[in-house]
Amino acid sequence: MASKDEKMLLRIQSADGTKRLEVSDSLTVDGLLGLIGESFDLTAASSWRLFKDRQKTLQIFSQPASIKSLGLKHGDLLYLDMSSGQRMDVDPDKAPLQMARRRGDSSFSSSVSLSALQRDGGRDRDETSNNNSITPRMSESVPNGDVVEDEVDQALWKQDGSVQRPKDERLCKHGSTGKCIYCIPIEPFDEEYLQSRSPPIKHMSFHAYLRKLTSGANKGKFAALSEVSCRIKSGCTSHLPWPEGICTKCQPSAVTLNRQRYRHIDNIMFENADLIERFLDHYRRTGLQRIGFLYGRYEQHKDVPLGIRTVVAAIYEPPQADTENGIELREDPHSEVVDCVASKMGLKRVGWIFTDLVAEDDRVGTVKYLRHKDTYFLTAEECITAAFFQSQHPNPCKLSSPSGQFGSKFVSVIVTGDQSSQIHFEGYQVSNQCMSLVRDNCLVPTYDAPELAYVKTSTSQQYVPDVFYKEKDKYGNEVTSIARPLPVEYLIVDVPAAMPKEPRYTFKPPGKGKQLFPVENRLDQIQDIGALLHYTSQFPRTHFLDAISDFHVLIFMASLETVTLNDDDLDILVAAVMSGDADIAETWAASSQFWTALNNVGANQDSSMPSTSGANSSTRQVNGASGSARAPQNAGEWTCTHCTFVNSGPVDACEMCGLPH
């Protein structure tokens, strides 16, 4: 007779207190971590780890084994660290791609699910404002010495940052080695210098702002950055919890919004025009809006003192429901795999991009000019979404106390129409104050004015501090107003976005006359093994490197489930793409078991299909690596290339979507 599962009590100690969990001894470690995440309201993207000892040296990693294998007993005390800089389920000794696939299949998936971003700004207000799952949790206590900043930040800290000026032949009266007030170096935060540039620099860089804080006689001895908190401080024992009581010790202070004078990113650069054209192809084919995540790297921006530039190398399109007026993001099971592939190539998720395009004249391809000073630049919903993404990707900063994080480098790019009705790009970030308001669930959009946000009022479930902003009245006097409603221009920071004169290519384009590999998660483009083999058949074996030099190809191969790509194979492919060595790619294609198995699966699928048309082998939809072909069409029928609806009769437009034949 099988023994019955025994119950055990585990104590979980954290900075927020100790909680008890009653679990079965047959529970898996994955299940235990999931229960702890739910119990402490931890988001999947949070940085937290679980340890067996108080010194936090014996970490518990995600694994399918039971908790018995860890040697846990009834009454054991585990230690939850919510201040670490790594994910709780990442084991550095294991294959990262394998771990990413497991996390995508487990309850720890860090994919994003948001409400629809509608232009009218009027849907799902209550659902969005009350959904605690979109409130990111920030780390609470990281010692400043333990903060590991980004490489570009470390390089900028080593620089002097002063703006050198040449000797003025008319005003300078000293020798070549001397300095005077006319040629002495200028501080990088000098307002007069920033405004004198052409075009003027509206915001100083974040590192220039840090130099301003650390300048002076004390050299920044007392300089510290802290984020605004709109939450009641926990642990107050002098009264009953809210709403029965509150005191000045635990009550958050009122917030006065100011326009942010600095920005974490000073420029956004797309490596080449092909990147954008491929992303816009979906709108041009279907007329539907689209969202994508930007993957790239950070580098120094020489045009701004101590500036940082975001270089975008690839755009990944997550699962989404797109319409002509809005977009709804769906849960992405491959989010971890995409991040893993990007990380191996030295890339990270650096921003998001979305379209807001309305056709003005289809004959010449012009679009309407929607966003300007008389309407809005960002809607309130877009600001809240941008703040959510920025909070998911915090900026490590050693001057931030106590969290070790301050602001974010995550950017937002909008594809919309300009004054000449042509497509152009606008880059933005939201302020750190906006991030705090969204993180603490204080900010919601208004129903009928997209340019206005609204600070919630206090309820019995949540205390919301007063939020003010300053504006000028009709007489020119500066007055303080309550942020109900709140103009969103107090929350945004604009960032220039452009492309270089000389294109860069992290991923080499396939060349003229060759068909591109389908982009993921598009209804009018199907990614399957047949499509991959059809795409690679355009290239001879000696040019196999050109075929795999595509971010979408690498993601598709890494996310296949039936034929699994291991970390060693992915490392070889990444090395070939990064170095541009065609011999590495050719040797891998000839000897790889993965590639051989992939070709065998494709051949078996082709042999089991009815011989109707060779094109059908690349247009069947496969979940993982199996599927069935489309049925042959009757005479007079034709399939719409936009929505795949089968039309009957000689009609000029699709009966379902209305787009031309």
Salt bridges, closest charged atoms under 4 A:
ASP16 OD2 - ARG137 NH2 2.16
ASP25 OD2 - LYS68 NZ 3.60
ASP30 OD2 - ARG102 NH2 2.83
ASP81 OD1 - LYS56 NZ 3.81
ASP89 OD1 - ARG87 NE 3.29
ASP89 OD2 - ARG103 NE 3.88
ASP150 OD1 - LYS348 NZ 3.54
ASP150 OD2 - LYS409 NZ 2.97
ASP153 OD1 - HIS207 NE2 2.79
ASP153 OD2 - LYS409 NZ 2.65
GLU191 OE2 - ARG261 NH2 3.11
GLU227 OE1 - ARG439 NH1 3.22
ASP266 OD1 - ARG263 NE 3.47
GLU271 OE2 - ARG297 NH1 3.11
GLU277 OE1 - ARG284 NH1 2.60
ASP281 OD2 - ARG285 NE 3.85
ASP281 OD2 - ARG522 NH1 3.82
GLU299 OE2 - ARG309 NH1 3.05
GLU299 OE2 - ARG504 NH2 3.23
GLU317 OE1 - ARG290 NE 2.70
GLU317 OE2 - ARG522 NH2 2.66
ASP322 OD2 - HIS282 NE2 3.32
ASP322 OD2 - ARG290 NH1 2.89
GLU336 OE2 - ARG87 NH2 3.60
GLU336 OE1 - ARG103 NH2 3.04
ASP339 OD1 - ARG349 NH2 3.42
ASP356 OD1 - ARG119 NH2 2.16
ASP356 OD2 - ARG371 NH2 2.89
ASP361 OD1 - ARG363 NE 3.19
ASP374 OD1 - LYS373 NZ 3.46
GLU381 OE2 - ARG125 NH1 3.08
GLU382 OE2 - ARG371 NH2 2.70
GLU426 OE2 - HIS424 NE2 3.13
ASP440 OD1 - ARG231 NE 3.06
ASP440 OD1 - ARG439 NE 3.16
ASP494 OD1 - LYS202 NZ 3.30
ASP494 OD1 - HIS203 NE2 3.44
GLU520 OE1 - HIS552 ND1 2.69
ASP524 OD2 - ARG285 NE 2.93
ASP546 OD1 - LYS508 NZ 3.45
ASP550 OD2 - ARG278 NH1 2.97
ASP567 OD2 - LYS344 NZ 3.46
ASP571 OD1 - LYS344 NZ 2.72
ASP606 OD1 - ARG620 NH2 3.62
